[in-house]
């Protein structure tokens, strides 16, 4: 099993306890701080933006009912439906 290099999360996960636990495990957090917290000097804005892009793409794929509810139980069939949805979004 591999360990992630970074973890991107929303502001709700920006507590010191979570960040310290990630640092102890050698994982770099990409979590923006709340307004009432001290800014994290090691915040990786680029990694957080990339996370946002991935979440928006998944949201676009979930516009298709078959991919959102996963009617196809076999992994190969579900992957085919995601591929079709991605092609339709791309066109």
PyMOL Python script that loads the backbone (N, CA, C, O; Angstrom):
from pymol import cmd

cmd.read_pdbstr("""\
ATOM      1  N   UNK A   1       0.846  -1.176   0.000  1.00  0.00           N
ATOM      2  CA  UNK A   1       0.000   0.000   0.000  1.00  0.00           C
ATOM      3  C   UNK A   1       0.889   1.236   0.000  1.00  0.00           C
ATOM      4  O   UNK A   1       1.874   1.298   0.735  1.00  0.00           O
ATOM      5  N   UNK A   2       0.546   2.204  -0.812  1.00  0.00           N
ATOM      6  CA  UNK A   2       1.360   3.403  -0.900  1.00  0.00           C
ATOM      7  C   UNK A   2       0.766   4.523  -0.063  1.00  0.00           C
ATOM      8  O   UNK A   2      -0.440   4.570   0.180  1.00  0.00           O
ATOM      9  N   UNK A   3       1.625   5.407   0.365  1.00  0.00           N
ATOM     10  CA  UNK A   3       1.221   6.546   1.183  1.00  0.00           C
ATOM     11  C   UNK A   3       1.137   7.779   0.290  1.00  0.00           C
ATOM     12  O   UNK A   3       2.032   7.996  -0.527  1.00  0.00           O
ATOM     13  N   UNK A   4       0.091   8.593   0.420  1.00  0.00           N
ATOM     14  CA  UNK A   4       0.003   9.794  -0.414  1.00  0.00           C
ATOM     15  C   UNK A   4       1.033  10.832   0.002  1.00  0.00           C
ATOM     16  O   UNK A   4       1.425  10.902   1.167  1.00  0.00           O
ATOM     17  N   UNK A   5       1.466  11.637  -0.959  1.00  0.00           N
ATOM     18  CA  UNK A   5       2.393  12.725  -0.650  1.00  0.00           C
ATOM     19  C   UNK A   5       1.655  13.923  -0.084  1.00  0.00           C
ATOM     20  O   UNK A   5       2.160  14.611   0.803  1.00  0.00           O
ATOM     21  N   UNK A   6       0.438  14.175  -0.608  1.00  0.00           N
ATOM     22  CA  UNK A   6      -0.360  15.330  -0.186  1.00  0.00           C
ATOM     23  C   UNK A   6      -1.795  14.918   0.051  1.00  0.00           C
ATOM     24  O   UNK A   6      -2.277  13.929  -0.501  1.00  0.00           O
ATOM     25  N   UNK A   7      -2.472  15.699   0.887  1.00  0.00           N
ATOM     26  CA  UNK A   7      -3.894  15.525   1.096  1.00  0.00           C
ATOM     27  C   UNK A   7      -4.555  16.881   0.916  1.00  0.00           C
ATOM     28  O   UNK A   7      -4.237  17.826   1.638  1.00  0.00           O
ATOM     29  N   UNK A   8      -5.457  16.985  -0.024  1.00  0.00           N
ATOM     30  CA  UNK A   8      -6.206  18.218  -0.249  1.00  0.00           C
ATOM     31  C   UNK A   8      -7.584  18.055   0.369  1.00  0.00           C
ATOM     32  O   UNK A   8      -8.256  17.045   0.162  1.00  0.00           O
ATOM     33  N   UNK A   9      -7.998  19.064   1.133  1.00  0.00           N
ATOM     34  CA  UNK A   9      -9.302  19.014   1.791  1.00  0.00           C
ATOM     35  C   UNK A   9      -9.866  20.430   1.885  1.00  0.00           C
ATOM     36  O   UNK A   9      -9.181  21.408   1.586  1.00  0.00           O
ATOM     37  N   UNK A  10     -11.120  20.520   2.304  1.00  0.00           N
ATOM     38  CA  UNK A  10     -11.778  21.811   2.453  1.00  0.00           C
ATOM     39  C   UNK A  10     -11.387  22.473   3.776  1.00  0.00           C
ATOM     40  O   UNK A  10     -10.675  21.892   4.595  1.00  0.00           O
ATOM     41  N   UNK A  11     -11.867  23.690   3.959  1.00  0.00           N
ATOM     42  CA  UNK A  11     -11.550  24.449   5.171  1.00  0.00           C
ATOM     43  C   UNK A  11     -12.086  23.779   6.430  1.00  0.00           C
ATOM     44  O   UNK A  11     -11.566  24.014   7.521  1.00  0.00           O
ATOM     45  N   UNK A  12     -13.102  22.960   6.300  1.00  0.00           N
ATOM     46  CA  UNK A  12     -13.676  22.289   7.464  1.00  0.00           C
ATOM     47  C   UNK A  12     -12.664  21.360   8.136  1.00  0.00           C
ATOM     48  O   UNK A  12     -12.785  21.074   9.327  1.00  0.00           O
ATOM     49  N   UNK A  13     -11.677  20.894   7.391  1.00  0.00           N
ATOM     50  CA  UNK A  13     -10.662  19.967   7.921  1.00  0.00           C
ATOM     51  C   UNK A  13      -9.375  20.689   8.308  1.00  0.00           C
ATOM     52  O   UNK A  13      -8.329  20.050   8.421  1.00  0.00           O
ATOM     53  N   UNK A  14      -9.427  21.993   8.513  1.00  0.00           N
ATOM     54  CA  UNK A  14      -8.198  22.744   8.738  1.00  0.00           C
ATOM     55  C   UNK A  14      -7.786  22.811  10.203  1.00  0.00           C
ATOM     56  O   UNK A  14      -6.966  23.655  10.563  1.00  0.00           O
ATOM     57  N   UNK A  15      -8.322  21.959  11.047  1.00  0.00           N
ATOM     58  CA  UNK A  15      -7.960  22.011  12.460  1.00  0.00           C
ATOM     59  C   UNK A  15      -6.504  21.601  12.658  1.00  0.00           C
ATOM     60  O   UNK A  15      -5.942  20.842  11.868  1.00  0.00           O
ATOM     61  N   UNK A  16      -5.918  22.110  13.712  1.00  0.00           N
ATOM     62  CA  UNK A  16      -4.526  21.809  14.015  1.00  0.00           C
ATOM     63  C   UNK A  16      -4.283  20.338  14.276  1.00  0.00           C
ATOM     64  O   UNK A  16      -3.219  19.814  13.947  1.00  0.00           O
ATOM     65  N   UNK A  17      -5.253  19.673  14.860  1.00  0.00           N
ATOM     66  CA  UNK A  17      -5.120  18.245  15.171  1.00  0.00           C
ATOM     67  C   UNK A  17      -4.940  17.443  13.886  1.00  0.00           C
ATOM     68  O   UNK A  17      -4.073  16.572  13.809  1.00  0.00           O
ATOM     69  N   UNK A  18      -5.755  17.736  12.886  1.00  0.00           N
ATOM     70  CA  UNK A  18      -5.679  17.013  11.619  1.00  0.00           C
ATOM     71  C   UNK A  18      -4.355  17.298  10.918  1.00  0.00           C
ATOM     72  O   UNK A  18      -3.704  16.381  10.416  1.00  0.00           O
ATOM     73  N   UNK A  19      -3.957  18.570  10.885  1.00  0.00           N
ATOM     74  CA  UNK A  19      -2.702  18.927  10.212  1.00  0.00           C
ATOM     75  C   UNK A  19      -1.494  18.304  10.902  1.00  0.00           C
ATOM     76  O   UNK A  19      -0.572  17.828  10.240  1.00  0.00           O
ATOM     77  N   UNK A  20      -1.501  18.306  12.230  1.00  0.00           N
ATOM     78  CA  UNK A  20      -0.372  17.685  12.956  1.00  0.00           C
ATOM     79  C   UNK A  20      -0.312  16.186  12.707  1.00  0.00           C
ATOM     80  O   UNK A  20       0.773  15.624  12.559  1.00  0.00           O
ATOM     81  N   UNK A  21      -1.473  15.532  12.660  1.00  0.00           N
ATOM     82  CA  UNK A  21      -1.504  14.091  12.385  1.00  0.00           C
ATOM     83  C   UNK A  21      -0.968  13.794  10.984  1.00  0.00           C
ATOM     84  O   UNK A  21      -0.265  12.806  10.777  1.00  0.00           O
ATOM     85  N   UNK A  22      -1.305  14.654  10.031  1.00  0.00           N
ATOM     86  CA  UNK A  22      -0.787  14.457   8.674  1.00  0.00           C
ATOM     87  C   UNK A  22       0.725  14.655   8.630  1.00  0.00           C
ATOM     88  O   UNK A  22       1.440  13.886   7.988  1.00  0.00           O
ATOM     89  N   UNK A  23       1.207  15.689   9.313  1.00  0.00           N
ATOM     90  CA  UNK A  23       2.657  15.950   9.339  1.00  0.00           C
ATOM     91  C   UNK A  23       3.412  14.789   9.983  1.00  0.00           C
ATOM     92  O   UNK A  23       4.495  14.421   9.529  1.00  0.00           O
ATOM     93  N   UNK A  24       2.833  14.210  11.051  1.00  0.00           N
ATOM     94  CA  UNK A  24       3.488  13.068  11.710  1.00  0.00           C
ATOM     95  C   UNK A  24       3.637  11.884  10.763  1.00  0.00           C
ATOM     96  O   UNK A  24       4.608  11.131  10.849  1.00  0.00           O
ATOM     97  N   UNK A  25       2.687  11.725   9.874  1.00  0.00           N
ATOM     98  CA  UNK A  25       2.728  10.618   8.920  1.00  0.00           C
ATOM     99  C   UNK A  25       3.514  10.958   7.659  1.00  0.00           C
ATOM    100  O   UNK A  25       3.660  10.119   6.770  1.00  0.00           O
ATOM    101  N   UNK A  26       4.019  12.180   7.582  1.00  0.00           N
ATOM    102  CA  UNK A  26       4.815  12.579   6.432  1.00  0.00           C
ATOM    103  C   UNK A  26       3.978  12.977   5.226  1.00  0.00           C
ATOM    104  O   UNK A  26       4.448  12.909   4.090  1.00  0.00           O
ATOM    105  N   UNK A  27       2.752  13.387   5.467  1.00  0.00           N
ATOM    106  CA  UNK A  27       1.845  13.807   4.397  1.00  0.00           C
ATOM    107  C   UNK A  27       1.707  15.319   4.454  1.00  0.00           C
ATOM    108  O   UNK A  27       1.424  15.881   5.512  1.00  0.00           O
ATOM    109  N   UNK A  28       1.906  15.973   3.329  1.00  0.00           N
ATOM    110  CA  UNK A  28       1.809  17.432   3.249  1.00  0.00           C
ATOM    111  C   UNK A  28       0.344  17.832   3.062  1.00  0.00           C
ATOM    112  O   UNK A  28      -0.244  17.478   2.040  1.00  0.00           O
ATOM    113  N   UNK A  29      -0.271  18.558   4.009  1.00  0.00           N
ATOM    114  CA  UNK A  29      -1.667  18.956   3.824  1.00  0.00           C
ATOM    115  C   UNK A  29      -1.794  20.136   2.867  1.00  0.00           C
ATOM    116  O   UNK A  29      -0.998  21.074   2.918  1.00  0.00           O
ATOM    117  N   UNK A  30      -2.788  20.087   2.003  1.00  0.00           N
ATOM    118  CA  UNK A  30      -3.133  21.206   1.120  1.00  0.00           C
ATOM    119  C   UNK A  30      -4.529  21.664   1.524  1.00  0.00           C
ATOM    120  O   UNK A  30      -5.493  21.508   0.774  1.00  0.00           O
ATOM    121  N   UNK A  31      -4.616  22.228   2.718  1.00  0.00           N
ATOM    122  CA  UNK A  31      -5.889  22.627   3.304  1.00  0.00           C
ATOM    123  C   UNK A  31      -5.841  24.124   3.590  1.00  0.00           C
ATOM    124  O   UNK A  31      -4.982  24.568   4.352  1.00  0.00           O
ATOM    125  N   UNK A  32      -6.737  24.916   3.003  1.00  0.00           N
ATOM    126  CA  UNK A  32      -6.740  26.348   3.308  1.00  0.00           C
ATOM    127  C   UNK A  32      -7.210  26.590   4.737  1.00  0.00           C
ATOM    128  O   UNK A  32      -7.980  25.801   5.284  1.00  0.00           O
ATOM    129  N   UNK A  33      -6.754  27.664   5.330  1.00  0.00           N
ATOM    130  CA  UNK A  33      -7.138  27.974   6.708  1.00  0.00           C
ATOM    131  C   UNK A  33      -8.393  28.830   6.729  1.00  0.00           C
ATOM    132  O   UNK A  33      -8.695  29.545   5.773  1.00  0.00           O
ATOM    133  N   UNK A  34      -9.116  28.744   7.834  1.00  0.00           N
ATOM    134  CA  UNK A  34     -10.306  29.571   8.014  1.00  0.00           C
ATOM    135  C   UNK A  34      -9.882  30.999   8.314  1.00  0.00           C
ATOM    136  O   UNK A  34      -8.709  31.260   8.581  1.00  0.00           O
ATOM    137  N   UNK A  35     -10.826  31.916   8.271  1.00  0.00           N
ATOM    138  CA  UNK A  35     -10.512  33.323   8.527  1.00  0.00           C
ATOM    139  C   UNK A  35      -9.986  33.566   9.932  1.00  0.00           C
ATOM    140  O   UNK A  35      -9.126  34.421  10.144  1.00  0.00           O
ATOM    141  N   UNK A  36     -10.506  32.811  10.888  1.00  0.00           N
ATOM    142  CA  UNK A  36     -10.120  33.032  12.277  1.00  0.00           C
ATOM    143  C   UNK A  36      -8.869  32.254  12.688  1.00  0.00           C
ATOM    144  O   UNK A  36      -8.506  32.259  13.864  1.00  0.00           O
ATOM    145  N   UNK A  37      -8.210  31.593  11.751  1.00  0.00           N
ATOM    146  CA  UNK A  37      -6.993  30.835  12.039  1.00  0.00           C
ATOM    147  C   UNK A  37      -5.783  31.532  11.447  1.00  0.00           C
ATOM    148  O   UNK A  37      -5.887  32.325  10.511  1.00  0.00           O
ATOM    149  N   UNK A  38      -4.645  31.215  12.015  1.00  0.00           N
ATOM    150  CA  UNK A  38      -3.388  31.750  11.496  1.00  0.00           C
ATOM    151  C   UNK A  38      -3.075  31.076  10.163  1.00  0.00           C
ATOM    152  O   UNK A  38      -3.203  29.857  10.053  1.00  0.00           O
ATOM    153  N   UNK A  39      -2.667  31.841   9.149  1.00  0.00           N
ATOM    154  CA  UNK A  39      -2.376  31.222   7.843  1.00  0.00           C
ATOM    155  C   UNK A  39      -1.212  30.240   7.927  1.00  0.00           C
ATOM    156  O   UNK A  39      -0.214  30.482   8.605  1.00  0.00           O
ATOM    157  N   UNK A  40      -1.369  29.141   7.228  1.00  0.00           N
ATOM    158  CA  UNK A  40      -0.325  28.107   7.178  1.00  0.00           C
ATOM    159  C   UNK A  40       0.732  28.525   6.158  1.00  0.00           C
ATOM    160  O   UNK A  40       0.405  28.734   4.990  1.00  0.00           O
ATOM    161  N   UNK A  41       1.993  28.651   6.575  1.00  0.00           N
ATOM    162  CA  UNK A  41       3.019  29.110   5.632  1.00  0.00           C
ATOM    163  C   UNK A  41       3.349  28.098   4.545  1.00  0.00           C
ATOM    164  O   UNK A  41       3.890  28.470   3.503  1.00  0.00           O
ATOM    165  N   UNK A  42       3.033  26.825   4.767  1.00  0.00           N
ATOM    166  CA  UNK A  42       3.385  25.796   3.789  1.00  0.00           C
ATOM    167  C   UNK A  42       2.197  25.394   2.918  1.00  0.00           C
ATOM    168  O   UNK A  42       2.244  24.356   2.257  1.00  0.00           O
ATOM    169  N   UNK A  43       1.132  26.199   2.906  1.00  0.00           N
ATOM    170  CA  UNK A  43      -0.066  25.876   2.118  1.00  0.00           C
ATOM    171  C   UNK A  43       0.273  25.866   0.633  1.00  0.00           C
ATOM    172  O   UNK A  43       0.804  26.841   0.102  1.00  0.00           O
ATOM    173  N   UNK A  44      -0.038  24.754  -0.031  1.00  0.00           N
ATOM    174  CA  UNK A  44       0.237  24.592  -1.464  1.00  0.00           C
ATOM    175  C   UNK A  44      -1.023  24.934  -2.249  1.00  0.00           C
ATOM    176  O   UNK A  44      -1.903  24.092  -2.424  1.00  0.00           O
ATOM    177  N   UNK A  45      -1.103  26.160  -2.716  1.00  0.00           N
ATOM    178  CA  UNK A  45      -2.290  26.658  -3.418  1.00  0.00           C
ATOM    179  C   UNK A  45      -2.512  25.900  -4.736  1.00  0.00           C
ATOM    180  O   UNK A  45      -3.653  25.655  -5.127  1.00  0.00           O
ATOM    181  N   UNK A  46      -1.440  25.539  -5.406  1.00  0.00           N
ATOM    182  CA  UNK A  46      -1.551  24.835  -6.688  1.00  0.00           C
ATOM    183  C   UNK A  46      -2.195  23.464  -6.506  1.00  0.00           C
ATOM    184  O   UNK A  46      -3.055  23.075  -7.297  1.00  0.00           O
ATOM    185  N   UNK A  47      -1.796  22.739  -5.488  1.00  0.00           N
ATOM    186  CA  UNK A  47      -2.378  21.415  -5.228  1.00  0.00           C
ATOM    187  C   UNK A  47      -3.858  21.543  -4.870  1.00  0.00           C
ATOM    188  O   UNK A  47      -4.668  20.707  -5.273  1.00  0.00           O
ATOM    189  N   UNK A  48      -4.215  22.586  -4.115  1.00  0.00           N
ATOM    190  CA  UNK A  48      -5.618  22.775  -3.746  1.00  0.00           C
ATOM    191  C   UNK A  48      -6.464  23.118  -4.977  1.00  0.00           C
ATOM    192  O   UNK A  48      -7.594  22.646  -5.098  1.00  0.00           O
ATOM    193  N   UNK A  49      -5.934  23.923  -5.875  1.00  0.00           N
ATOM    194  CA  UNK A  49      -6.658  24.251  -7.111  1.00  0.00           C
ATOM    195  C   UNK A  49      -6.880  23.002  -7.956  1.00  0.00           C
ATOM    196  O   UNK A  49      -7.942  22.832  -8.556  1.00  0.00           O
ATOM    197  N   UNK A  50      -5.886  22.139  -8.001  1.00  0.00           N
ATOM    198  CA  UNK A  50      -6.008  20.898  -8.771  1.00  0.00           C
ATOM    199  C   UNK A  50      -7.117  20.019  -8.184  1.00  0.00           C
ATOM    200  O   UNK A  50      -7.864  19.384  -8.928  1.00  0.00           O
ATOM    201  N   UNK A  51      -7.225  19.983  -6.868  1.00  0.00           N
ATOM    202  CA  UNK A  51      -8.287  19.223  -6.203  1.00  0.00           C
ATOM    203  C   UNK A  51      -9.648  19.780  -6.605  1.00  0.00           C
ATOM    204  O   UNK A  51     -10.580  19.020  -6.869  1.00  0.00           O
ATOM    205  N   UNK A  52      -9.763  21.094  -6.650  1.00  0.00           N
ATOM    206  CA  UNK A  52     -11.014  21.736  -7.030  1.00  0.00           C
ATOM    207  C   UNK A  52     -11.388  21.366  -8.461  1.00  0.00           C
ATOM    208  O   UNK A  52     -12.559  21.116  -8.745  1.00  0.00           O
ATOM    209  N   UNK A  53     -10.426  21.330  -9.352  1.00  0.00           N
ATOM    210  CA  UNK A  53     -10.688  20.964 -10.741  1.00  0.00           C
ATOM    211  C   UNK A  53     -11.218  19.531 -10.840  1.00  0.00           C
ATOM    212  O   UNK A  53     -12.141  19.257 -11.607  1.00  0.00           O
ATOM    213  N   UNK A  54     -10.637  18.633 -10.069  1.00  0.00           N
ATOM    214  CA  UNK A  54     -11.073  17.227 -10.088  1.00  0.00           C
ATOM    215  C   UNK A  54     -12.503  17.121  -9.557  1.00  0.00           C
ATOM    216  O   UNK A  54     -13.321  16.405 -10.134  1.00  0.00           O
ATOM    217  N   UNK A  55     -12.811  17.825  -8.469  1.00  0.00           N
ATOM    218  CA  UNK A  55     -14.153  17.775  -7.907  1.00  0.00           C
ATOM    219  C   UNK A  55     -15.196  18.319  -8.882  1.00  0.00           C
ATOM    220  O   UNK A  55     -16.296  17.774  -8.978  1.00  0.00           O
ATOM    221  N   UNK A  56     -14.863  19.379  -9.601  1.00  0.00           N
ATOM    222  CA  UNK A  56     -15.803  19.922 -10.587  1.00  0.00           C
ATOM    223  C   UNK A  56     -16.028  18.941 -11.723  1.00  0.00           C
ATOM    224  O   UNK A  56     -17.153  18.808 -12.206  1.00  0.00           O
ATOM    225  N   UNK A  57     -14.986  18.252 -12.158  1.00  0.00           N
ATOM    226  CA  UNK A  57     -15.139  17.269 -13.239  1.00  0.00           C
ATOM    227  C   UNK A  57     -16.019  16.100 -12.791  1.00  0.00           C
ATOM    228  O   UNK A  57     -16.858  15.623 -13.555  1.00  0.00           O
ATOM    229  N   UNK A  58     -15.828  15.647 -11.567  1.00  0.00           N
ATOM    230  CA  UNK A  58     -16.668  14.563 -11.055  1.00  0.00           C
ATOM    231  C   UNK A  58     -18.115  15.026 -10.958  1.00  0.00           C
ATOM    232  O   UNK A  58     -19.034  14.262 -11.255  1.00  0.00           O
ATOM    233  N   UNK A  59     -18.324  16.274 -10.544  1.00  0.00           N
ATOM    234  CA  UNK A  59     -19.681  16.825 -10.501  1.00  0.00           C
ATOM    235  C   UNK A  59     -20.329  16.859 -11.871  1.00  0.00           C
ATOM    236  O   UNK A  59     -21.524  16.593 -12.003  1.00  0.00           O
ATOM    237  N   UNK A  60     -19.550  17.184 -12.891  1.00  0.00           N
ATOM    238  CA  UNK A  60     -20.094  17.190 -14.253  1.00  0.00           C
ATOM    239  C   UNK A  60     -20.457  15.774 -14.696  1.00  0.00           C
ATOM    240  O   UNK A  60     -21.471  15.576 -15.365  1.00  0.00           O
ATOM    241  N   UNK A  61     -19.639  14.794 -14.330  1.00  0.00           N
ATOM    242  CA  UNK A  61     -19.958  13.405 -14.695  1.00  0.00           C
ATOM    243  C   UNK A  61     -21.218  12.915 -13.991  1.00  0.00           C
ATOM    244  O   UNK A  61     -21.949  12.085 -14.531  1.00  0.00           O
ATOM    245  N   UNK A  62     -21.473  13.424 -12.792  1.00  0.00           N
ATOM    246  CA  UNK A  62     -22.651  12.990 -12.039  1.00  0.00           C
ATOM    247  C   UNK A  62     -23.942  13.599 -12.562  1.00  0.00           C
ATOM    248  O   UNK A  62     -25.022  13.277 -12.066  1.00  0.00           O
ATOM    249  N   UNK A  63     -23.847  14.472 -13.553  1.00  0.00           N
ATOM    250  CA  UNK A  63     -25.058  14.981 -14.193  1.00  0.00           C
ATOM    251  C   UNK A  63     -25.771  13.869 -14.953  1.00  0.00           C
ATOM    252  O   UNK A  63     -26.979  13.933 -15.182  1.00  0.00           O
ATOM    253  N   UNK A  64     -25.016  12.861 -15.338  1.00  0.00           N
ATOM    254  CA  UNK A  64     -25.591  11.725 -16.045  1.00  0.00           C
ATOM    255  C   UNK A  64     -26.110  10.726 -15.009  1.00  0.00           C
ATOM    256  O   UNK A  64     -25.370  10.269 -14.138  1.00  0.00           O
ATOM    257  N   UNK A  65     -27.381  10.404 -15.124  1.00  0.00           N
ATOM    258  CA  UNK A  65     -28.046   9.581 -14.121  1.00  0.00           C
ATOM    259  C   UNK A  65     -27.385   8.217 -13.944  1.00  0.00           C
ATOM    260  O   UNK A  65     -27.270   7.722 -12.823  1.00  0.00           O
ATOM    261  N   UNK A  66     -26.962   7.625 -15.023  1.00  0.00           N
ATOM    262  CA  UNK A  66     -26.360   6.285 -14.934  1.00  0.00           C
ATOM    263  C   UNK A  66     -25.040   6.290 -14.186  1.00  0.00           C
ATOM    264  O   UNK A  66     -24.703   5.307 -13.525  1.00  0.00           O
ATOM    265  N   UNK A  67     -24.292   7.369 -14.276  1.00  0.00           N
ATOM    266  CA  UNK A  67     -23.019   7.408 -13.549  1.00  0.00           C
ATOM    267  C   UNK A  67     -23.222   7.840 -12.107  1.00  0.00           C
ATOM    268  O   UNK A  67     -22.449   7.442 -11.235  1.00  0.00           O
ATOM    269  N   UNK A  68     -24.250   8.650 -11.834  1.00  0.00           N
ATOM    270  CA  UNK A  68     -24.478   9.114 -10.469  1.00  0.00           C
ATOM    271  C   UNK A  68     -25.034   8.011  -9.578  1.00  0.00           C
ATOM    272  O   UNK A  68     -24.660   7.912  -8.409  1.00  0.00           O
ATOM    273  N   UNK A  69     -25.923   7.181 -10.120  1.00  0.00           N
ATOM    274  CA  UNK A  69     -26.558   6.149  -9.303  1.00  0.00           C
ATOM    275  C   UNK A  69     -25.920   4.786  -9.456  1.00  0.00           C
ATOM    276  O   UNK A  69     -26.225   3.872  -8.690  1.00  0.00           O
ATOM    277  N   UNK A  70     -25.059   4.637 -10.411  1.00  0.00           N
ATOM    278  CA  UNK A  70     -24.347   3.388 -10.682  1.00  0.00           C
ATOM    279  C   UNK A  70     -25.288   2.203 -10.822  1.00  0.00           C
ATOM    280  O   UNK A  70     -25.267   1.271 -10.018  1.00  0.00           O
ATOM    281  N   UNK A  71     -26.113   2.260 -11.861  1.00  0.00           N
ATOM    282  CA  UNK A  71     -26.988   1.129 -12.166  1.00  0.00           C
ATOM    283  C   UNK A  71     -26.186  -0.079 -12.616  1.00  0.00           C
ATOM    284  O   UNK A  71     -26.563  -1.217 -12.332  1.00  0.00           O
ATOM    285  N   UNK A  72     -25.092   0.155 -13.309  1.00  0.00           N
ATOM    286  CA  UNK A  72     -24.259  -0.944 -13.786  1.00  0.00           C
ATOM    287  C   UNK A  72     -23.378  -1.423 -12.642  1.00  0.00           C
ATOM    288  O   UNK A  72     -22.549  -0.664 -12.141  1.00  0.00           O
ATOM    289  N   UNK A  73     -23.545  -2.645 -12.233  1.00  0.00           N
ATOM    290  CA  UNK A  73     -22.806  -3.159 -11.075  1.00  0.00           C
ATOM    291  C   UNK A  73     -21.422  -3.681 -11.434  1.00  0.00           C
ATOM    292  O   UNK A  73     -20.529  -3.688 -10.586  1.00  0.00           O
ATOM    293  N   UNK A  74     -21.231  -4.113 -12.659  1.00  0.00           N
ATOM    294  CA  UNK A  74     -19.909  -4.588 -13.062  1.00  0.00           C
ATOM    295  C   UNK A  74     -18.997  -3.401 -13.323  1.00  0.00           C
ATOM    296  O   UNK A  74     -19.410  -2.400 -13.908  1.00  0.00           O
ATOM    297  N   UNK A  75     -17.765  -3.525 -12.886  1.00  0.00           N
ATOM    298  CA  UNK A  75     -16.815  -2.414 -13.009  1.00  0.00           C
ATOM    299  C   UNK A  75     -16.565  -2.035 -14.469  1.00  0.00           C
ATOM    300  O   UNK A  75     -16.446  -0.854 -14.794  1.00  0.00           O
ATOM    301  N   UNK A  76     -16.487  -3.036 -15.344  1.00  0.00           N
ATOM    302  CA  UNK A  76     -16.225  -2.759 -16.761  1.00  0.00           C
ATOM    303  C   UNK A  76     -17.388  -1.989 -17.390  1.00  0.00           C
ATOM    304  O   UNK A  76     -17.167  -1.076 -18.185  1.00  0.00           O
ATOM    305  N   UNK A  77     -18.622  -2.352 -17.041  1.00  0.00           N
ATOM    306  CA  UNK A  77     -19.790  -1.653 -17.577  1.00  0.00           C
ATOM    307  C   UNK A  77     -19.867  -0.225 -17.044  1.00  0.00           C
ATOM    308  O   UNK A  77     -20.194   0.703 -17.784  1.00  0.00           O
ATOM    309  N   UNK A  78     -19.567  -0.053 -15.765  1.00  0.00           N
ATOM    310  CA  UNK A  78     -19.601   1.284 -15.163  1.00  0.00           C
ATOM    311  C   UNK A  78     -18.519   2.169 -15.781  1.00  0.00           C
ATOM    312  O   UNK A  78     -18.760   3.344 -16.057  1.00  0.00           O
ATOM    313  N   UNK A  79     -17.348   1.616 -15.994  1.00  0.00           N
ATOM    314  CA  UNK A  79     -16.271   2.373 -16.636  1.00  0.00           C
ATOM    315  C   UNK A  79     -16.659   2.772 -18.054  1.00  0.00           C
ATOM    316  O   UNK A  79     -16.323   3.864 -18.512  1.00  0.00           O
ATOM    317  N   UNK A  80     -17.363   1.891 -18.743  1.00  0.00           N
ATOM    318  CA  UNK A  80     -17.832   2.219 -20.094  1.00  0.00           C
ATOM    319  C   UNK A  80     -18.817   3.380 -20.059  1.00  0.00           C
ATOM    320  O   UNK A  80     -18.768   4.253 -20.926  1.00  0.00           O
ATOM    321  N   UNK A  81     -19.715   3.406 -19.067  1.00  0.00           N
ATOM    322  CA  UNK A  81     -20.682   4.503 -18.959  1.00  0.00           C
ATOM    323  C   UNK A  81     -19.977   5.817 -18.605  1.00  0.00           C
ATOM    324  O   UNK A  81     -20.357   6.876 -19.105  1.00  0.00           O
ATOM    325  N   UNK A  82     -18.976   5.755 -17.764  1.00  0.00           N
ATOM    326  CA  UNK A  82     -18.213   6.966 -17.440  1.00  0.00           C
ATOM    327  C   UNK A  82     -17.472   7.456 -18.671  1.00  0.00           C
ATOM    328  O   UNK A  82     -17.387   8.661 -18.908  1.00  0.00           O
ATOM    329  N   UNK A  83     -16.939   6.539 -19.450  1.00  0.00           N
ATOM    330  CA  UNK A  83     -16.239   6.919 -20.680  1.00  0.00           C
ATOM    331  C   UNK A  83     -17.192   7.585 -21.663  1.00  0.00           C
ATOM    332  O   UNK A  83     -16.842   8.589 -22.284  1.00  0.00           O
ATOM    333  N   UNK A  84     -18.392   7.035 -21.807  1.00  0.00           N
ATOM    334  CA  UNK A  84     -19.384   7.630 -22.708  1.00  0.00           C
ATOM    335  C   UNK A  84     -19.771   9.033 -22.214  1.00  0.00           C
ATOM    336  O   UNK A  84     -19.877   9.967 -23.009  1.00  0.00           O
ATOM    337  N   UNK A  85     -19.980   9.172 -20.909  1.00  0.00           N
ATOM    338  CA  UNK A  85     -20.330  10.484 -20.346  1.00  0.00           C
ATOM    339  C   UNK A  85     -19.201  11.480 -20.562  1.00  0.00           C
ATOM    340  O   UNK A  85     -19.459  12.637 -20.897  1.00  0.00           O
ATOM    341  N   UNK A  86     -17.964  11.057 -20.379  1.00  0.00           N
ATOM    342  CA  UNK A  86     -16.825  11.957 -20.579  1.00  0.00           C
ATOM    343  C   UNK A  86     -16.721  12.387 -22.036  1.00  0.00           C
ATOM    344  O   UNK A  86     -16.413  13.542 -22.328  1.00  0.00           O
ATOM    345  N   UNK A  87     -16.977  11.463 -22.942  1.00  0.00           N
ATOM    346  CA  UNK A  87     -16.934  11.803 -24.377  1.00  0.00           C
ATOM    347  C   UNK A  87     -18.038  12.812 -24.700  1.00  0.00           C
ATOM    348  O   UNK A  87     -17.799  13.773 -25.430  1.00  0.00           O
ATOM    349  N   UNK A  88     -19.235  12.604 -24.166  1.00  0.00           N
ATOM    350  CA  UNK A  88     -20.329  13.539 -24.431  1.00  0.00           C
ATOM    351  C   UNK A  88     -20.023  14.927 -23.863  1.00  0.00           C
ATOM    352  O   UNK A  88     -20.366  15.937 -24.476  1.00  0.00           O
ATOM    353  N   UNK A  89     -19.387  14.978 -22.711  1.00  0.00           N
ATOM    354  CA  UNK A  89     -19.001  16.282 -22.132  1.00  0.00           C
ATOM    355  C   UNK A  89     -17.899  16.938 -22.956  1.00  0.00           C
ATOM    356  O   UNK A  89     -17.868  18.160 -23.103  1.00  0.00           O
ATOM    357  N   UNK A  90     -17.018  16.142 -23.479  1.00  0.00           N
ATOM    358  CA  UNK A  90     -15.893  16.670 -24.245  1.00  0.00           C
ATOM    359  C   UNK A  90     -16.354  17.237 -25.585  1.00  0.00           C
ATOM    360  O   UNK A  90     -15.826  18.241 -26.061  1.00  0.00           O
ATOM    361  N   UNK A  91     -17.351  16.577 -26.189  1.00  0.00           N
ATOM    362  CA  UNK A  91     -17.862  17.044 -27.490  1.00  0.00           C
ATOM    363  C   UNK A  91     -18.622  18.281 -27.291  1.00  0.00           C
ATOM    364  O   UNK A  91     -19.141  18.847 -28.253  1.00  0.00           O
TER     365      UNK A  91
END
""", "prot")
cmd.dss("prot")
cmd.show_as("cartoon", "prot")
cmd.util.cbc("prot")
cmd.orient("prot")
